[in-house]
Amino acid sequence: MVCGAAFCVGLFVLSAVFSATHAEQGDRREMLSMPIQQLSRCMIYHGGVSVLAEDDNTMDAADKALINDFILDEAYRDYDPGIADPVKRHTNTYVARYRSGEFIRVYLHLLTQYPGDMINAALATNAGFLSPFDTTHADVNRVEGRAGLSYVQTRWEEDTLNDRGIYKDSKWPWLFEQLESWAENNSYLRTPVLKYLFVPGSYLWLYLALAAVLVIVDRKRFCLPLAIVAGYYGTMLFGPTVQMRYVYPVMLALPYVLALVTGRRKNG
């Protein structure tokens, strides 16, 4: 009942905010990040597009035609296993939205024809959420020749910020340089044990371990708060990449969830 009430209140508040600010729904391509990755991978391995030597050109012409309508300018050539953005920004979401039957048919056909590529595309994008030993998340935003795009992003858009009257004026330049170096080189990965508090993949397993303990000690009813976390993980796993800002809410929630499910009700 509480979850249902919170959902209804949330819808009401969002509706009021949209009405008051005249905001409009953004493009739905963010929701399609996983299909974008999967279709792109299928194209470069089976579409005859001459990107990889392994391309066997076995994809049906009808499937290729729909993908070319959906992914514009052959952007699937820019496929990056760890992040959907290079391809995503060139997609025509009209195809998925108004030709949904055809889109779903092609997607399911490719899923049955190339299950390995479809699964690998999903796992490669989500590796940082799934494994505490994965480090690809730390460099997924790096761009050749641009600094400040490591896991802790510190890029200073100097021209843009200066135009807005914001200037860099550190009172401790030595400390500033040390912190910049620490962030740029992903130094947290060299911190024994403590680094796992910052690795996104650790938290999935911590929540799974908590659920297992609750089941073993016969406190299964306390798994209800974990269902909310599981739902949030579902949205992350369909996202475009692994980012700290995506997983931060479940990092922050863990001690509170632990207190909730392990606490005892006081008498009276």
Backbone bond lengths (Angstrom), bond angles and torsions (degrees), N, CA, C in turn:
res aa  C-N    CA-C-N  psi(-1)  N-CA   C-N-CA  omega(-1)  CA-C   N-CA-C  phi
1 M - - - 1.459 - - 1.531 111.16 -
2 V 1.340 115.88 -41.26 1.466 119.54 179.19 1.527 110.43 -64.70
3 C 1.333 116.71 -43.09 1.472 120.26 179.63 1.529 110.54 -62.85
4 G 1.339 116.12 -43.39 1.465 119.89 179.03 1.517 111.65 -63.19
5 A 1.328 116.51 -42.19 1.459 120.37 178.87 1.526 111.05 -64.27
6 A 1.338 116.25 -41.98 1.462 120.27 179.19 1.527 110.87 -63.45
7 F 1.331 116.46 -38.79 1.463 120.79 178.30 1.528 110.64 -62.23
8 C 1.332 116.81 -45.74 1.469 121.01 -179.69 1.526 111.54 -64.93
9 V 1.335 116.28 -42.08 1.468 119.88 178.08 1.524 110.10 -63.32
10 G 1.318 115.92 -40.49 1.460 120.04 178.35 1.519 112.30 -60.77
11 L 1.338 116.94 -44.30 1.464 120.55 177.50 1.524 111.14 -61.70
12 F 1.332 116.13 -41.42 1.469 120.16 -179.94 1.531 110.78 -63.82
13 V 1.337 116.21 -45.00 1.465 119.99 -178.87 1.526 110.46 -64.25
14 L 1.342 116.91 -44.09 1.465 120.14 178.85 1.524 110.98 -60.93
15 S 1.323 116.14 -42.68 1.459 120.24 179.05 1.521 110.75 -61.32
16 A 1.331 116.50 -42.28 1.465 120.64 179.75 1.524 111.27 -65.63
17 V 1.338 116.53 -41.02 1.462 120.50 179.64 1.528 110.73 -64.90
18 F 1.342 116.75 -44.29 1.461 120.45 178.65 1.524 110.26 -60.71
19 S 1.335 115.85 -41.49 1.460 120.12 -178.52 1.525 111.19 -67.98
20 A 1.323 117.12 -42.38 1.462 120.55 -176.34 1.522 112.73 -72.20
21 T 1.323 117.05 -32.49 1.468 120.41 -175.96 1.521 113.10 -100.41
22 H 1.336 116.29 -5.79 1.475 121.72 -177.43 1.538 110.93 59.32
23 A 1.322 115.02 32.29 1.464 119.84 177.72 1.519 110.32 -72.19
24 E 1.323 115.97 154.78 1.452 121.80 179.13 1.520 109.62 -122.66
25 Q 1.316 114.96 150.55 1.455 120.59 177.99 1.524 110.15 -62.40
26 G 1.321 117.13 130.16 1.458 120.73 179.55 1.520 111.69 -75.24
27 D 1.321 114.95 177.62 1.451 120.61 179.03 1.524 109.84 -63.73
28 R 1.307 116.55 142.28 1.464 121.07 -175.07 1.521 113.02 -85.99
29 R 1.317 117.80 11.89 1.465 118.81 -177.16 1.518 112.64 -64.36
30 E 1.362 118.02 -25.80 1.464 119.41 178.04 1.527 111.15 -61.46
31 M 1.327 116.44 -34.43 1.468 121.09 179.41 1.523 111.73 -71.85
32 L 1.327 116.70 -15.65 1.465 121.38 -175.48 1.529 111.80 -105.04
33 S 1.324 117.18 14.11 1.458 120.36 -175.90 1.522 112.81 -55.98
34 M 1.345 117.09 -43.38 1.458 119.17 -177.41 1.532 112.33 -69.06
35 P 1.353 119.85 -48.10 1.471 118.17 174.24 1.520 113.00 -58.12
36 I 1.335 117.44 -35.59 1.468 120.31 178.17 1.526 110.40 -60.56
37 Q 1.325 116.94 -45.71 1.462 120.92 178.49 1.523 111.45 -63.35
38 Q 1.322 115.85 -43.36 1.467 119.99 -176.31 1.522 111.86 -68.13
39 L 1.317 117.58 -44.34 1.462 120.72 179.66 1.528 110.94 -66.76
40 S 1.322 116.38 -37.21 1.463 119.85 178.15 1.524 111.04 -63.89
41 R 1.324 115.95 -43.58 1.465 119.33 179.61 1.525 110.98 -63.53
42 C 1.316 116.38 -42.02 1.462 119.53 178.35 1.528 111.41 -61.37
43 M 1.334 116.65 -38.29 1.463 119.86 -179.27 1.520 112.07 -66.17
44 I 1.329 118.01 -42.63 1.465 118.18 -175.73 1.530 112.37 -78.71
45 Y 1.352 117.02 -16.77 1.458 119.59 177.30 1.525 112.82 -98.74
46 H 1.334 117.01 -22.45 1.473 119.23 -173.25 1.526 114.22 -138.89
47 G 1.326 118.51 2.56 1.463 120.78 -174.52 1.509 115.53 -94.61
48 G 1.326 118.23 -1.36 1.455 120.25 -179.43 1.517 113.07 67.39
49 V 1.335 117.37 36.48 1.471 120.69 -176.04 1.530 112.05 -99.71
50 S 1.320 117.44 3.15 1.476 123.42 173.03 1.528 113.68 61.22
51 V 1.325 116.15 36.57 1.463 120.27 174.01 1.520 109.98 -91.94
52 L 1.334 116.60 -42.05 1.456 122.26 -178.06 1.527 110.79 -119.83
53 A 1.299 115.13 148.40 1.464 119.32 176.38 1.521 111.37 -66.31
54 E 1.333 116.79 -24.64 1.464 121.78 -178.54 1.521 112.95 -77.63
55 D 1.317 118.61 -6.17 1.466 123.03 -177.70 1.534 109.67 -62.19
56 D 1.367 116.26 117.19 1.463 119.81 -176.65 1.534 113.38 -98.03
57 N 1.330 117.74 -2.60 1.472 123.07 175.73 1.528 111.98 53.11
58 T 1.317 117.79 47.01 1.465 121.59 -179.44 1.527 113.02 -104.78
59 M 1.315 117.81 1.97 1.456 120.27 -177.61 1.528 111.13 -75.36
60 D 1.342 115.33 142.63 1.463 120.86 178.91 1.519 110.82 -64.92
61 A 1.342 115.61 148.27 1.461 121.09 -179.37 1.529 111.46 -61.88
62 A 1.351 117.11 -37.94 1.469 120.39 -179.39 1.519 110.75 -65.12
63 D 1.336 116.89 -38.43 1.466 120.31 178.30 1.524 110.50 -66.63
64 K 1.331 116.59 -42.24 1.465 120.24 177.84 1.526 110.88 -61.17
65 A 1.330 116.33 -40.39 1.465 120.32 -177.36 1.523 110.92 -62.63
66 L 1.344 117.14 -43.95 1.459 119.03 -179.78 1.529 110.75 -67.02
67 I 1.331 117.92 -40.69 1.463 120.18 179.76 1.528 110.38 -63.04
68 N 1.327 117.17 -38.98 1.463 119.85 178.38 1.525 112.36 -68.34
69 D 1.328 116.60 -28.07 1.463 119.49 173.85 1.523 111.13 -73.76
70 F 1.336 116.03 -32.50 1.463 121.83 -176.25 1.529 111.40 -83.71
71 I 1.333 116.94 -43.99 1.470 122.27 -179.98 1.520 107.55 -105.24
72 L 1.307 116.42 106.94 1.458 122.55 -171.56 1.523 112.31 -78.48
73 D 1.323 115.34 154.15 1.472 122.85 172.97 1.525 113.09 56.58
74 E 1.333 116.42 30.36 1.473 121.27 179.42 1.532 111.91 52.25
75 A 1.345 114.90 38.65 1.471 119.90 -177.42 1.518 112.48 -66.45
76 Y 1.333 118.56 -14.17 1.465 120.38 176.78 1.521 110.86 -61.16
77 R 1.324 117.71 -16.44 1.465 120.93 176.06 1.531 110.66 -65.62
78 D 1.336 116.89 -21.85 1.467 121.42 179.83 1.525 112.15 -92.55
79 Y 1.321 117.46 14.71 1.469 121.72 -177.52 1.519 111.46 -53.00
80 D 1.328 115.45 126.95 1.460 123.51 174.74 1.526 106.65 -121.07
81 P 1.337 119.34 119.78 1.463 120.71 -175.09 1.520 114.15 -56.27
82 G 1.343 118.67 -29.03 1.450 120.81 -173.28 1.512 116.30 -92.31
83 I 1.342 118.27 -10.89 1.462 120.09 -175.75 1.523 110.29 -153.73
84 A 1.331 115.91 134.24 1.463 121.19 -175.91 1.528 113.20 -83.07
85 D 1.329 118.19 -15.78 1.463 121.44 -170.78 1.530 115.46 -55.33
86 P 1.352 120.50 -41.50 1.468 118.82 -178.36 1.525 113.44 -57.94
87 V 1.330 117.20 -33.95 1.466 120.88 179.04 1.523 110.44 -92.57
88 K 1.312 116.42 -38.84 1.473 122.19 -172.50 1.519 112.60 -57.10
89 R 1.319 117.62 -37.90 1.463 120.36 -176.56 1.528 112.53 -69.85
90 H 1.336 116.52 -6.65 1.469 120.03 179.79 1.534 112.10 -115.33
91 T 1.320 117.41 25.80 1.461 120.22 -177.07 1.530 111.64 -99.10
92 N 1.329 114.53 150.40 1.458 122.13 176.79 1.523 107.82 -106.11
93 T 1.327 117.19 94.66 1.464 120.41 -174.15 1.529 112.52 -70.11
94 Y 1.322 117.20 -9.97 1.459 120.75 174.67 1.532 110.25 -55.77
95 V 1.334 116.16 -37.62 1.471 120.82 -177.34 1.522 111.05 -62.23
96 A 1.339 116.75 -46.56 1.465 120.26 -179.02 1.522 111.60 -71.21
97 R 1.324 117.00 -29.69 1.453 120.62 -173.78 1.523 112.71 -85.54
98 Y 1.323 117.72 -40.32 1.461 120.67 -173.56 1.523 113.53 -112.69
99 R 1.318 116.51 -6.58 1.477 120.85 171.55 1.525 107.56 -122.67
100 S 1.333 114.65 42.95 1.467 120.60 -170.76 1.522 112.67 -61.59
101 G 1.332 117.51 -38.46 1.466 119.45 179.95 1.510 111.66 -61.37
102 E 1.324 116.73 -46.14 1.464 121.57 178.98 1.530 110.49 -66.35
103 F 1.327 116.25 -40.17 1.465 120.71 -179.70 1.530 110.24 -62.50
104 I 1.327 117.37 -46.77 1.467 121.43 -179.55 1.521 110.59 -64.81
105 R 1.345 116.61 -39.43 1.467 119.81 179.76 1.527 110.52 -60.82
106 V 1.329 116.89 -46.34 1.464 120.68 -180.00 1.531 110.32 -65.23
107 Y 1.327 116.69 -42.75 1.462 120.39 -179.63 1.530 110.67 -59.77
108 L 1.320 117.52 -47.93 1.467 120.91 -178.98 1.525 111.23 -66.91
109 H 1.327 116.23 -36.32 1.471 119.15 178.19 1.529 110.90 -63.58
110 L 1.342 116.56 -43.78 1.458 119.98 178.40 1.529 111.37 -67.87
111 L 1.334 116.52 -32.96 1.462 120.30 178.05 1.522 111.14 -63.27
112 T 1.329 117.21 -38.95 1.465 120.28 178.68 1.528 112.15 -78.67
113 Q 1.356 116.28 -29.69 1.457 119.99 -177.86 1.529 112.42 -82.51
114 Y 1.334 116.35 -37.30 1.466 120.89 -177.63 1.537 110.69 -130.89
115 P 1.317 118.07 60.98 1.481 119.67 -176.52 1.520 112.83 -61.24
116 G 1.329 116.85 -35.11 1.461 119.67 -179.32 1.519 112.31 -62.48
117 D 1.324 116.79 -43.87 1.465 120.43 -179.33 1.522 111.12 -68.55
118 M 1.324 116.55 -38.38 1.467 119.72 179.68 1.531 110.58 -65.49
119 I 1.334 116.70 -42.63 1.471 120.71 179.42 1.521 110.68 -68.84
120 N 1.342 116.47 -43.02 1.463 119.83 -179.65 1.526 111.99 -62.71
121 A 1.334 116.87 -38.16 1.467 120.31 178.54 1.525 110.25 -61.44
122 A 1.335 116.46 -42.40 1.467 120.66 179.78 1.526 111.04 -67.31
123 L 1.323 117.14 -44.82 1.465 120.74 -178.36 1.527 111.68 -66.69
124 A 1.329 117.39 -38.37 1.464 120.55 -179.57 1.523 110.95 -65.39
125 T 1.335 116.72 -38.65 1.465 120.18 179.73 1.522 111.54 -70.09
126 N 1.336 117.18 -33.49 1.467 121.95 -173.35 1.521 113.70 -102.68
127 A 1.327 118.23 7.28 1.467 120.43 -173.71 1.520 112.52 -53.43
128 G 1.326 117.04 -39.73 1.457 120.38 -178.05 1.510 113.86 -67.77
129 F 1.336 118.20 -24.19 1.461 121.42 176.19 1.524 111.79 -82.91
130 L 1.325 117.03 -21.59 1.463 121.17 -169.95 1.526 113.78 -99.52
131 S 1.326 117.45 -28.82 1.465 119.66 -174.16 1.524 111.48 -123.99
132 P 1.343 117.44 127.39 1.471 119.91 175.89 1.517 112.67 -71.16
133 F 1.340 116.95 -9.46 1.461 120.92 -179.71 1.518 112.25 -100.38
134 D 1.307 117.26 -0.75 1.463 120.70 178.85 1.522 109.88 -79.50
135 T 1.335 116.41 136.46 1.467 120.38 178.41 1.526 111.99 -120.79
136 T 1.326 117.83 4.87 1.464 119.61 -179.31 1.528 110.99 -63.84
137 H 1.348 116.79 -27.51 1.463 119.67 -179.57 1.527 111.79 -60.79
138 A 1.338 117.19 -25.50 1.459 121.02 -173.76 1.526 112.59 -72.31
139 D 1.322 117.42 -21.94 1.465 120.41 -175.42 1.514 113.35 -124.02
140 V 1.318 117.42 13.08 1.456 119.84 -173.25 1.525 112.52 -65.79
141 N 1.328 117.77 -24.18 1.463 121.04 -178.67 1.522 113.92 -96.04
142 R 1.307 117.87 -0.66 1.461 120.07 -176.12 1.531 111.16 -63.01
143 V 1.324 114.94 140.08 1.462 122.41 175.12 1.519 107.13 -128.46
144 E 1.325 116.01 132.55 1.454 120.81 -178.08 1.529 110.54 -55.94
145 G 1.336 115.19 127.47 1.455 120.20 176.97 1.517 115.16 85.45
146 R 1.337 118.04 1.65 1.473 120.96 179.88 1.520 109.07 -122.50
147 A 1.314 116.91 128.31 1.466 122.01 -179.45 1.521 110.28 -94.27
148 G 1.326 115.50 165.72 1.461 120.84 174.84 1.503 115.19 81.96
149 L 1.347 117.86 19.50 1.465 120.58 -177.29 1.525 111.42 -120.30
150 S 1.323 116.23 35.66 1.464 120.31 175.41 1.521 109.07 -85.23
151 Y 1.344 116.61 -161.43 1.460 120.32 -177.46 1.525 110.75 -61.04
152 V 1.341 116.59 -47.14 1.464 121.05 171.28 1.526 106.35 -91.46
153 Q 1.327 116.82 105.03 1.462 120.71 -171.85 1.526 110.71 -84.23
154 T 1.322 115.31 125.89 1.467 121.22 -178.24 1.523 111.62 -128.07
155 R 1.316 117.67 17.82 1.466 119.60 -176.47 1.527 110.73 -59.30
156 W 1.324 114.52 131.84 1.463 121.67 -178.07 1.530 107.75 -105.07
157 E 1.329 116.28 105.51 1.465 120.92 177.55 1.533 107.80 -79.03
158 E 1.324 114.92 80.57 1.463 120.37 -168.00 1.523 113.39 -59.64
159 D 1.334 117.33 -49.31 1.465 119.52 -176.96 1.526 111.36 -61.70
160 T 1.323 115.94 -45.13 1.463 119.88 -178.79 1.519 111.43 -63.27
161 L 1.334 116.89 -45.03 1.454 120.97 -177.26 1.532 111.75 -71.39
162 N 1.326 116.47 -38.57 1.465 119.15 178.26 1.521 111.04 -61.82
163 D 1.327 116.83 -36.46 1.461 120.52 178.11 1.522 111.60 -63.42
164 R 1.330 116.12 -23.53 1.462 120.96 179.36 1.529 112.12 -98.34
165 G 1.326 116.20 10.54 1.456 119.99 177.14 1.505 114.27 80.21
166 I 1.326 117.89 20.16 1.466 122.09 179.90 1.525 107.98 -110.50
167 Y 1.338 116.57 123.49 1.450 121.13 -175.31 1.525 110.54 -127.67
168 K 1.319 114.96 151.47 1.459 120.80 177.43 1.529 108.66 -84.16
169 D 1.325 116.09 123.33 1.467 120.46 -177.84 1.524 108.70 -148.88
170 S 1.315 116.53 72.66 1.460 121.35 -177.33 1.519 110.81 -72.98
171 K 1.340 115.68 134.33 1.460 121.36 176.16 1.525 111.81 -86.00
172 W 1.314 116.82 -15.15 1.459 122.63 177.48 1.530 108.88 -128.37
173 P 1.329 119.05 72.31 1.474 121.99 -174.51 1.521 113.42 -56.65
174 W 1.346 117.49 -34.95 1.469 118.98 179.90 1.522 110.29 -64.21
175 L 1.338 116.27 -47.16 1.462 120.57 178.73 1.527 110.77 -63.56
176 F 1.317 116.05 -40.20 1.464 120.27 178.69 1.532 110.71 -58.70
177 E 1.321 116.30 -45.89 1.468 120.59 -179.32 1.522 111.47 -65.10
178 Q 1.349 116.57 -38.15 1.461 119.90 178.86 1.530 111.46 -64.50
179 L 1.329 116.56 -42.90 1.463 120.63 179.44 1.526 111.09 -67.99
180 E 1.329 116.46 -38.28 1.466 120.24 176.42 1.529 109.97 -61.07
181 S 1.324 116.35 -44.23 1.464 120.83 179.60 1.525 110.84 -64.56
182 W 1.338 116.27 -41.33 1.465 121.09 179.12 1.529 110.39 -59.34
183 A 1.334 116.72 -44.16 1.462 120.81 -178.90 1.518 111.17 -70.97
184 E 1.329 116.82 -45.13 1.467 121.15 -175.01 1.526 111.57 -62.29
185 N 1.324 116.76 -35.51 1.465 121.19 -175.95 1.524 113.37 -95.20
186 N 1.345 117.28 10.52 1.468 121.25 179.66 1.530 111.25 50.42
187 S 1.325 115.36 48.08 1.466 120.40 -174.45 1.520 113.03 -63.80
188 Y 1.331 117.55 -20.36 1.470 118.86 -179.85 1.528 111.53 -62.05
189 L 1.333 116.97 -25.31 1.463 120.56 -179.77 1.533 112.18 -70.80
190 R 1.316 116.77 -14.36 1.474 120.41 179.03 1.527 112.03 -98.66
191 T 1.329 116.72 8.78 1.466 120.98 178.45 1.529 109.12 -95.24
192 P 1.324 119.24 110.93 1.470 120.75 -176.43 1.525 111.97 -57.76
193 V 1.309 116.10 139.66 1.466 125.50 174.55 1.533 111.91 63.32
194 L 1.328 116.78 -55.74 1.461 120.63 -176.96 1.525 112.21 -59.07
195 K 1.326 116.25 -28.00 1.469 119.12 -177.80 1.527 111.86 -60.39
196 Y 1.334 117.50 -27.58 1.466 120.18 -176.75 1.529 112.29 -69.21
197 L 1.329 117.29 -16.39 1.463 119.59 174.20 1.517 111.42 -72.00
198 F 1.340 116.69 -18.97 1.460 121.71 -178.41 1.522 112.63 -105.99
199 V 1.328 117.50 -8.96 1.468 121.28 -179.05 1.520 108.99 -85.53
200 P 1.327 118.56 121.79 1.476 120.87 -175.57 1.518 113.93 -55.95
201 G 1.340 117.66 -38.28 1.454 120.60 -175.20 1.512 114.94 -66.03
202 S 1.333 117.96 -16.94 1.460 120.25 -179.66 1.522 111.78 -66.64
203 Y 1.318 116.58 -33.12 1.468 119.74 -168.88 1.521 112.89 -75.79
204 L 1.327 117.70 -29.78 1.458 119.49 175.11 1.528 110.00 -59.86
205 W 1.331 116.30 -45.19 1.460 120.63 -176.84 1.522 112.05 -73.49
206 L 1.317 117.42 -30.72 1.463 119.77 175.23 1.531 110.55 -65.69
207 Y 1.314 117.17 -41.51 1.469 120.53 177.94 1.524 110.93 -68.77
208 L 1.326 117.98 -38.97 1.465 120.42 177.33 1.523 110.64 -64.74
209 A 1.332 116.89 -40.31 1.467 120.43 177.93 1.525 110.38 -63.65
210 L 1.322 117.09 -40.44 1.461 120.83 178.25 1.524 110.77 -62.60
211 A 1.337 116.64 -43.48 1.467 120.19 178.21 1.535 110.98 -62.13
212 A 1.345 116.44 -41.67 1.466 120.26 179.71 1.523 111.06 -62.89
213 V 1.323 117.08 -41.56 1.470 120.85 179.11 1.525 110.25 -63.42
214 L 1.320 117.38 -43.30 1.466 120.93 -179.61 1.530 111.46 -62.20
215 V 1.330 116.37 -37.85 1.469 119.85 178.26 1.527 110.08 -69.33
216 I 1.340 116.68 -43.35 1.466 120.91 -177.46 1.525 111.52 -63.03
217 V 1.332 117.52 -40.17 1.469 120.78 -177.82 1.529 111.54 -89.56
218 D 1.316 116.64 12.53 1.468 123.10 176.05 1.534 112.43 60.22
219 R 1.328 114.98 45.65 1.468 120.23 172.92 1.536 108.88 -121.94
220 K 1.331 114.20 45.10 1.472 120.61 -173.38 1.523 112.27 -60.38
221 R 1.332 117.82 -29.52 1.459 118.69 -178.22 1.531 111.78 -64.06
222 F 1.329 116.52 -21.68 1.458 120.04 178.74 1.530 112.67 -78.87
223 C 1.325 116.27 -0.40 1.462 119.87 176.48 1.538 111.90 -77.28
224 L 1.341 117.71 -9.91 1.463 120.19 -178.18 1.531 112.25 -57.10
225 P 1.349 119.64 -46.04 1.474 117.74 176.77 1.523 112.89 -60.24
226 L 1.337 116.21 -29.85 1.461 119.37 179.28 1.527 111.31 -70.00
227 A 1.328 117.03 -25.18 1.461 120.08 177.45 1.524 110.74 -63.62
228 I 1.340 116.22 -34.76 1.463 119.88 177.24 1.527 109.99 -65.99
229 V 1.326 116.41 -42.15 1.466 120.98 177.59 1.523 109.88 -63.47
230 A 1.339 116.66 -40.61 1.463 120.54 179.16 1.529 110.76 -61.89
231 G 1.319 116.60 -39.74 1.459 119.78 177.06 1.512 111.76 -63.41
232 Y 1.319 116.84 -39.22 1.460 120.66 178.07 1.531 110.26 -65.39
233 Y 1.332 116.42 -41.19 1.470 119.61 176.78 1.529 110.53 -60.40
234 G 1.333 117.11 -35.56 1.457 120.08 178.11 1.518 112.20 -58.81
235 T 1.344 116.33 -39.75 1.463 118.95 178.44 1.521 110.77 -69.41
236 M 1.330 117.54 -36.92 1.471 119.68 179.95 1.524 111.66 -65.88
237 L 1.327 116.46 -38.75 1.460 119.98 -176.58 1.519 112.83 -69.92
238 F 1.321 117.17 -13.75 1.464 120.48 174.28 1.531 111.19 -101.93
239 G 1.327 116.31 10.12 1.457 121.22 -177.91 1.521 112.15 -83.79
240 P 1.345 116.25 179.09 1.464 121.09 -172.96 1.521 115.43 -81.23
241 T 1.336 117.61 -21.03 1.457 120.18 -177.71 1.527 108.83 -173.03
242 V 1.330 116.77 -178.41 1.461 121.75 176.74 1.526 108.23 -97.70
243 Q 1.320 116.45 120.42 1.454 121.71 178.91 1.526 109.32 -133.29
244 M 1.322 115.75 146.94 1.461 121.52 177.56 1.526 110.71 -57.43
245 R 1.332 117.45 -41.60 1.467 120.16 -175.24 1.526 111.79 -67.35
246 Y 1.338 117.76 -21.90 1.460 119.95 177.79 1.527 111.29 -76.25
247 V 1.324 116.17 -43.38 1.466 120.13 -173.78 1.527 111.89 -88.49
248 Y 1.326 117.80 -12.08 1.463 121.08 -176.52 1.532 113.29 -54.46
249 P 1.341 120.91 -42.12 1.472 119.23 179.63 1.528 113.90 -57.58
250 V 1.346 117.73 -39.60 1.468 118.10 -179.86 1.523 111.21 -76.66
251 M 1.328 117.99 -26.66 1.460 120.39 171.69 1.527 109.84 -62.59
252 L 1.323 115.21 -48.43 1.456 121.00 -176.92 1.520 111.90 -67.28
253 A 1.336 116.97 -32.40 1.463 120.79 -175.55 1.525 113.12 -76.39
254 L 1.334 117.71 -22.87 1.470 120.34 -171.69 1.524 113.80 -54.69
255 P 1.335 121.63 -51.22 1.471 118.88 -179.18 1.526 113.07 -62.38
256 Y 1.336 117.13 -32.89 1.466 119.94 179.04 1.529 110.96 -71.36
257 V 1.334 116.27 -38.93 1.463 119.82 177.13 1.522 109.94 -65.86
258 L 1.323 116.89 -40.92 1.468 120.61 176.92 1.530 110.95 -59.33
259 A 1.331 116.40 -44.33 1.463 119.96 179.30 1.523 110.84 -64.11
260 L 1.329 116.44 -36.46 1.460 120.35 -177.74 1.523 112.02 -68.98
261 V 1.336 116.55 -45.68 1.462 119.35 -172.46 1.519 113.06 -86.36
262 T 1.333 117.42 -15.73 1.470 118.29 179.87 1.519 112.21 -104.42
263 G 1.331 118.60 -10.95 1.451 121.46 -179.92 1.520 111.61 -71.61
264 R 1.305 115.30 160.17 1.473 121.04 179.12 1.532 108.66 -114.46
265 R 1.333 114.37 142.10 1.449 119.55 178.03 1.545 109.51 -71.69
266 K 1.333 115.45 130.37 1.465 119.08 178.72 1.519 111.19 -75.10
267 N 1.314 115.98 146.54 1.473 120.20 177.06 1.524 110.21 -61.47
268 G 1.345 116.10 136.85 1.450 120.21 178.70 1.502 111.61 78.44
